[in-house]
């Protein structure tokens, strides 16, 4: 992270410019990744994972042992905070599990709405310097409450080939065990088309960088549903010496 303190006002516009590549170049890069994963399956996923994330050893799938030991790596105050957030999110989404009334419009004709869970869903959880375990809470809890039978997680491994212990601990709390060490457009391709290790799903959820977003847009052409193209997060904190840091 680069920290700038009191930059000159004339430089603000330049400093706010986002890095990126041209629209055509981005689409070409992502198209190549999608086609490669579709045809070469796990081999392509491993190639891109090693190229962009970290050196993977062993299987793409996170082992039960890795999930189990994640709890020991999280400080108790943070574990408690995650549990607190989990409870709040469950409370909110549980209220959406409504029993719809049956309406008899004319004699013998009854109409109602019925919510049916998507059988297989994929959750993309960004990793890197800031693993978004909060995203996993916000996606995984509704999927569990809805009754989705198959929930898989794709999240990039670090340079050491390991997935963030925060993501693994959160998945453990939610009871999700199908976790794969893959990120980027290759993760979207794997969940869309399926590989030897990663099952295909019917809908993909979760934010990501421009490559992930473009991949999600492109797989829709093959009939795989997505939640929505996620835009960049914008966070601005304004504080003075009377602010409460804990809050």
VENFENZI-V772560 format. One record per pair of residues at least 6 apart in sequence whose C-alpha atoms are under 8 Angstrom apart, sorted by the first residue. I is the first residue (numbers start at 1). J is the second residue. If there is no record, write none. Layout:
i: [I	I]
j: [J	J]
This chain:
i: [26	26	27	30	30	30	30	31	31	33	33	33	34	34	34	34	36	37	37	37	37	37	37	37	38	38	38	38	38	41	41	41	41	42	42	42	44	45	45	45	45	46	46	48	49	49	49	49	49	49	50	53	53	53	53	53	53	54	54	54	54	54	55	55	55	56	56	56	56	57	60	60	60	60	61	61	61	61	61	62	62	62	62	62	64	66	67	67	67	67	67	68	68	70	70	70	70	71	71	71	73	74	74	74	82	85	86	86	89	89	89	90	90	93	93	93	94	100	100	100	101	102	102	102	103	103	103	104	104	105	116	117	117	117	118	118	118	118	119	119	119	119	120	120	120	120	120	120	120	120	121	121	121	121	121	121	121	121	121	121	122	122	122	122	122	122	122	122	122	122	123	123	123	123	123	123	123	123	123	123	124	124	124	124	124	124	124	124	124	124	124	125	125	125	125	125	125	125	125	125	125	125	125	126	126	126	126	126	126	127	127	127	127	127	127	127	128	128	128	131	131	131	132	133	133	133	135	136	136	136	137	137	139	139	140	140	141	143	144	151	151	152	152	152	152	152	153	153	153	154	154	154	154	154	154	155	155	155	155	155	155	155	156	156	156	156	156	157	157	157	157	157	158	162	163	171	180	184	184	184	184	185	185	185	185	188	188	188	188	189	189	190	190	190	191	191	191	191	191	192	192	192	192	192	192	193	193	193	194	194	201	202	202	203	203	203	203	204	204	204	204	204	205	205	205	206	206	207	207	207	207	208	209	213	213	216	216	217	217	219	220]
j: [211	214	214	185	211	214	215	215	218	185	186	189	185	186	189	215	44	43	44	45	186	189	190	195	189	190	193	194	195	190	194	195	196	195	196	197	186	182	186	187	190	56	60	186	55	56	156	182	183	186	56	156	157	158	159	161	183	157	158	159	160	161	159	160	161	157	160	161	162	161	180	181	182	197	178	179	180	181	197	163	178	179	180	181	177	168	165	168	169	172	177	169	172	165	166	168	169	79	165	169	165	165	166	169	170	137	137	141	137	138	141	141	142	141	142	145	145	112	113	114	112	110	111	112	110	111	112	110	111	111	146	146	147	148	148	149	202	203	148	149	150	202	148	149	150	151	200	201	202	203	143	148	150	151	152	201	202	203	204	205	151	152	153	154	191	201	202	203	204	205	136	139	140	151	152	153	154	204	205	206	153	154	155	183	187	188	204	205	206	207	208	131	132	133	135	136	153	154	155	156	206	207	208	132	155	156	183	207	208	155	156	157	158	163	164	183	156	157	158	164	166	167	167	166	167	170	206	167	170	171	170	174	205	206	151	174	174	151	174	176	178	176	177	178	179	180	178	179	180	179	180	181	182	183	187	163	179	180	181	182	183	187	163	181	182	183	184	163	164	181	182	183	164	181	181	177	198	208	209	211	212	211	212	214	215	204	212	215	216	215	219	198	199	200	198	199	200	201	204	200	201	202	204	219	224	199	200	201	200	201	224	224	225	224	225	226	227	216	224	225	226	227	226	227	228	227	230	213	229	230	231	230	232	229	230	226	229	226	229	225	226]
